[in-house]
Amino acid sequence: MKVIILGAGQGKRLLPLTADVPKALLDIGGRTLIGRQIDAFADCGITEFVVITGYGAAEMDEEFEKIAAERALTIRSVYNPFYCVADNLASCWMARHEMREPFVQVNGDNVFQAPLVEKLLTDSPGDVTVAINCKDQYDADDMKVMLDGPRLTEVGKKLPIEAVDAEAIGFYVFRGEGCRQYCDVLDQMMHQRSGLTEWFPAAVGQLAKQTEIGISDLSGHSWCEVDFPTDLQHARQMVAGW
């Protein structure tokens, strides 16, 4: 099992905090955001990481060297030169050569701990698994999902609120045939003009029409997504209690 982290973005919604440093290198309680991500997976025994970089790629690579030396890990970067003009479907497509063996794909702005990773890996015996969180209300920025029992049927930010069952929180596990199927869908979508403006969950939604996609319900686990300055403040307060 390896981990592929989407870390190409600047984090423009966090400006001016990200004017000179990518979101993934922001300090969260004395550790960079991406450092905390890698720590959580490494604490579960995973030693191989691939990070898709873009904005601040040189600074990101320096951080990877430090973390790899500290924790005896393998960390490779895949540079996405189109990060300024494309959404993250293109980032995933750039790393498709790293998707031939089982892997976890994670958004580069999530803060979490090892118990969440352990639950995710325990809950994902199938070929494709999407981590979800259930709550009382969903907003426009949530990556919403629709379910048919334990199976994901739709994913997207624009799903009708009345049909939403949960939110996808940025963790995706691929094994077996799921690896090949995901890569095939990424390739098909990037051969279309609209591919540059798509988020990768659109590929997961397409995949759900071809194969069964399971879910891992991580509701109740401590985690957060860092998109806005208030999220950053929340993340720092959260890790202070860990």
Secondary structure, 3 states (H helix, E strand, C coil): CEEEEEECCCCHHHCCCCCCCCHHHCECCCCEHHHHHHHHHHCCCCCEEEEEECCCHHHHHHHHHHHHHHHCCEEEEEECCCCCCCCHHHHHHHCHHHCCCCEEEEECCEEECHHHHHHHHHCCCCCEEEEEECCCCCCCCCCEEEEECCEEEEEECCCCHHHCCEEEEEEEEECCHHHHHHHHHHHHHHCCHHHHHCCCHHHHHHHHCCCCCEEEECCCCCEEECCCHHHHHHHHHHHHCC
